[in-house]
Each structure stands twice: as C-alpha cells, then as structure tokens.
Amino acid sequence: MYARSTTFHGRPENIDAGIAYVKNEAGPALDKVDGCRGLSLLVDRESGQCIATSSWESEAAMGASDEQTRPLRDRGRDILGASMQVDEWEIVVMHRSHHGECCRVSWLEGDLDTMTETFRVGILPELEKTPGFCSASLLVNRATGLGCATTAWESRSAMEASREAANDMRNRAASESGGQIIDVHEFDLAYAHLHVPEMA
C-alpha cells in the first residue's frame, strides 16, 4: 500500500471551505480513480496547515493517478489560499481500532527498516495500552530516509494526556534507528475515509 500526502500551508479562515471541498468534491472524485483506497484530511485551525492523504493499492496506481489528481490538489490549494507540498510514501504499518477526533504526526529521519521494526514491535503495544488511543500508522520514503508516524486519539484531551509518553516513544524510535526527530504537529481529523487494511 502507498500514500500521497499534500501539505497545505493555508489561511485559518479558509479551513471550513477546504473541509467542505474535500467532503463534497475531492473525496467523491478520488473514489472513482482506479486503485485509490480513500482519503483523509488533517487540519490545524490555528496555523492553517492541512494535510490531505490519499491511499493507493500499489505504487503503479499512485503514479498513474497523478494526472487525474493534480487538478484536485491545485483546487484545494486555491481554496485554502495555500502553498503546497506533495510527498509520496510506502505504508509499512497500519493498525486501527476505530477512528478518532484528532491526530499527532511525527516526522523522523533514520534507518527505516529499524524504525519500522521498533514501531511495530516496541511502540504499537505501548500505544494500545494508552487511554484514548484509536490508531497508528507509519509511512516511509526510502529515497529520502524519512518516516512519518501518525497516531489518532478519541479526543483532544486524550491526545494531550499522551504527550509525555509519546515523546518518550518518539525519542526511542529516533535513537534506535540512528536518526532524529524532524517535526511534530497535532491536528484535528476533519475527514477520515482511508480504507487501508491492517498492516501491523
């Protein structure tokens, strides 16, 4: 399974219009594209940053979709009043019990095979014991050596309560993979229609 993420650095006042566009236009349009397995949208209402992520059955399907999906991304950029960055990923871990209300996204550099094993064997079991935990995924880009870990939570309060434990897990993943933490950001989960199978 593969994913394409589009990060928009938009205007906070345009967030609701962006969410409506994803729900009413972009999401339904992607459902008709061969090989697409859904879309999610994370939003930060304070900063205006949003991440739209589409999932794909194969790398070939993701690549073949670019011409069809580019106009959707461009339209989202225009609605949000945003600059736009597009990244492509391999989905190496996906574990979900249920959808949540908000997400924490962590970007890390390091040895991706070690990072994947640490995430799967060492971190997921701890996350499952954390109150309010809903799901976790790890995406990797082997060309850049970058990993993107996302955890979803039942509520903002649950996510906030997990920060200290999450920080310890993140530091361990970076240390064991010989890498470093690049960035951490918390978002509301505005649209959740990713249909990625269990990969834990």
C-alpha positions as CSV (number, residue, x, y, z in Angstrom):
1,M,0.0,0.0,0.0
2,Y,1.2,3.5,-0.8
3,A,0.1,7.1,0.0
4,R,0.4,10.5,-1.4
5,S,0.2,13.4,1.1
6,T,-0.4,17.0,0.2
7,T,0.6,19.5,2.8
8,F,-1.1,22.9,2.5
9,H,0.1,25.9,4.4
10,G,-3.2,27.9,4.2
11,R,-5.2,30.6,5.8
12,P,-7.0,29.7,9.0
13,E,-10.1,31.5,7.9
14,N,-10.3,29.2,4.8
15,I,-10.2,25.9,6.7
16,D,-14.0,25.2,6.7
17,A,-14.1,25.9,2.9
18,G,-11.3,23.4,2.5
19,I,-13.1,20.7,4.6
20,A,-16.3,21.2,2.5
21,Y,-14.3,20.8,-0.7
22,V,-12.7,17.6,0.5
23,K,-16.0,16.1,1.7
24,N,-18.2,17.2,-1.3
25,E,-15.8,17.2,-4.2
26,A,-12.3,15.8,-3.8
27,G,-13.2,12.7,-1.7
28,P,-16.0,11.6,-4.1
29,A,-13.8,12.2,-7.1
30,L,-10.9,10.1,-5.7
31,D,-13.3,7.3,-5.0
32,K,-13.7,6.9,-8.8
33,V,-9.9,6.8,-9.6
34,D,-8.6,3.3,-10.2
35,G,-6.5,2.0,-7.3
36,C,-7.5,4.7,-4.8
37,R,-8.3,3.4,-1.3
38,G,-9.6,6.6,0.2
39,L,-8.7,10.0,1.6
40,S,-8.1,11.7,5.0
41,L,-7.8,15.3,5.9
42,L,-6.0,16.7,9.0
43,V,-6.4,20.4,9.8
44,D,-4.8,22.9,12.3
45,R,-7.3,25.7,12.6
46,E,-4.8,28.0,14.4
47,S,-2.0,27.8,11.8
48,G,-4.0,26.9,8.7
49,Q,-1.8,23.9,8.0
50,C,-3.7,20.9,6.5
51,I,-2.6,17.5,5.3
52,A,-4.7,15.6,2.7
53,T,-3.5,12.0,2.3
54,S,-4.8,9.6,-0.3
55,S,-4.0,5.8,-0.2
56,W,-3.3,3.6,-3.1
57,E,-3.3,-0.2,-3.8
58,S,0.1,0.0,-5.5
59,E,2.9,2.4,-6.4
60,A,2.0,2.0,-10.0
61,A,-1.6,3.0,-9.3
62,M,-0.4,6.0,-7.4
63,G,1.9,7.1,-10.2
64,A,-0.8,6.6,-12.9
65,S,-3.3,8.7,-10.9
66,D,-1.1,11.9,-10.9
67,E,-2.7,13.5,-14.0
68,Q,-6.2,12.9,-12.6
69,T,-5.4,14.0,-9.1
70,R,-3.3,17.1,-9.8
71,P,-6.3,19.3,-10.6
72,L,-7.9,18.3,-7.3
73,R,-4.8,19.3,-5.4
74,D,-4.5,22.6,-7.2
75,R,-8.1,23.4,-6.5
76,G,-7.5,22.6,-2.8
77,R,-4.5,25.0,-2.8
78,D,-6.6,27.7,-4.3
79,I,-9.5,27.3,-1.8
80,L,-7.2,27.2,1.2
81,G,-5.1,30.1,-0.1
82,A,-2.1,27.9,0.4
83,S,1.4,26.9,-0.6
84,M,1.5,23.2,-1.3
85,Q,4.0,20.3,-0.9
86,V,3.4,16.8,-2.2
87,D,5.1,13.7,-0.8
88,E,4.8,10.0,-1.7
89,W,5.1,7.2,0.8
90,E,5.1,3.5,1.3
91,I,2.7,2.4,4.1
92,V,4.6,-0.1,6.3
93,V,2.4,-0.2,9.4
94,M,-1.3,0.4,9.8
95,H,-3.3,-0.5,12.9
96,R,-6.7,0.9,13.7
97,S,-9.3,0.0,16.3
98,H,-11.6,3.0,15.4
99,H,-11.4,6.5,14.0
100,G,-10.6,9.3,16.4
101,E,-11.1,13.1,16.5
102,C,-7.5,14.3,16.3
103,C,-4.0,13.1,15.3
104,R,-0.4,13.7,16.2
105,V,2.0,13.5,13.3
106,S,5.8,12.9,13.8
107,W,8.4,13.1,11.1
108,L,11.7,11.2,11.7
109,E,14.9,10.5,9.8
110,G,16.8,7.3,10.3
111,D,17.2,3.7,9.2
112,L,13.7,2.9,8.0
113,D,13.8,-0.8,8.5
114,T,14.9,-0.4,12.1
115,M,12.4,2.4,12.6
116,T,9.6,0.1,11.2
117,E,10.6,-2.8,13.5
118,T,10.8,-0.5,16.5
119,F,7.4,1.0,15.7
120,R,5.7,-2.4,15.1
121,V,7.2,-4.4,18.0
122,G,8.1,-1.8,20.6
123,I,5.8,1.1,20.2
124,L,2.4,-0.2,19.0
125,P,1.9,-2.4,22.0
126,E,2.5,0.6,24.3
127,L,0.2,2.8,22.3
128,E,-2.6,0.2,22.5
129,K,-2.5,0.5,26.3
130,T,-2.7,4.3,26.3
131,P,-6.1,5.7,27.2
132,G,-7.9,7.2,24.2
133,F,-5.7,5.6,21.5
134,C,-7.5,4.9,18.2
135,S,-5.0,4.1,15.5
136,A,-1.4,4.3,14.4
137,S,0.4,4.3,11.0
138,L,3.9,4.5,9.8
139,L,4.7,5.8,6.3
140,V,8.2,5.8,4.9
141,N,10.0,7.3,1.9
142,R,13.0,5.2,1.1
143,A,14.5,7.8,-1.2
144,T,14.7,10.5,1.5
145,G,15.1,8.3,4.6
146,L,12.1,10.0,6.1
147,G,9.4,8.3,8.2
148,C,6.0,9.8,9.1
149,A,4.2,8.3,12.1
150,T,0.6,9.3,12.8
151,T,-1.4,8.4,15.9
152,A,-5.2,9.1,16.2
153,W,-7.0,9.8,19.5
154,E,-10.6,9.8,20.7
155,S,-10.4,13.4,21.9
156,R,-8.1,16.4,22.2
157,S,-7.8,15.8,26.0
158,A,-6.7,12.2,25.4
159,M,-4.1,13.3,22.9
160,E,-2.8,16.0,25.2
161,A,-2.6,13.5,28.1
162,S,-0.5,11.2,26.0
163,R,2.2,13.8,25.1
164,E,4.8,12.8,27.6
165,A,4.6,9.1,26.8
166,A,4.5,9.8,23.1
167,N,7.6,11.9,23.4
168,D,9.5,9.0,25.1
169,M,8.4,6.6,22.3
170,R,9.4,9.0,19.6
171,N,12.8,9.6,21.1
172,R,13.3,5.8,21.4
173,A,12.4,5.3,17.7
174,A,14.8,8.0,16.6
175,S,17.6,6.7,18.8
176,E,17.2,3.1,17.8
177,S,17.1,4.0,14.1
178,G,20.2,6.2,14.4
179,G,18.2,9.2,13.3
180,Q,16.5,12.3,14.6
181,I,13.1,13.9,15.0
182,I,12.4,16.4,12.3
183,D,9.0,17.8,13.4
184,V,5.9,17.0,15.5
185,H,2.4,18.5,14.9
186,E,-1.1,18.0,16.2
187,F,-4.2,18.2,14.1
188,D,-8.0,17.7,14.1
189,L,-9.1,14.8,12.0
190,A,-11.6,16.5,9.7
191,Y,-12.2,13.7,7.2
192,A,-11.4,10.0,7.6
193,H,-12.1,7.8,4.7
194,L,-8.9,5.8,4.3
195,H,-9.5,2.2,3.6
196,V,-6.1,0.7,4.3
197,P,-6.0,-2.9,5.6
198,E,-4.4,-3.9,8.9
199,M,-0.6,-4.0,8.5
200,A,0.8,-4.4,12.0
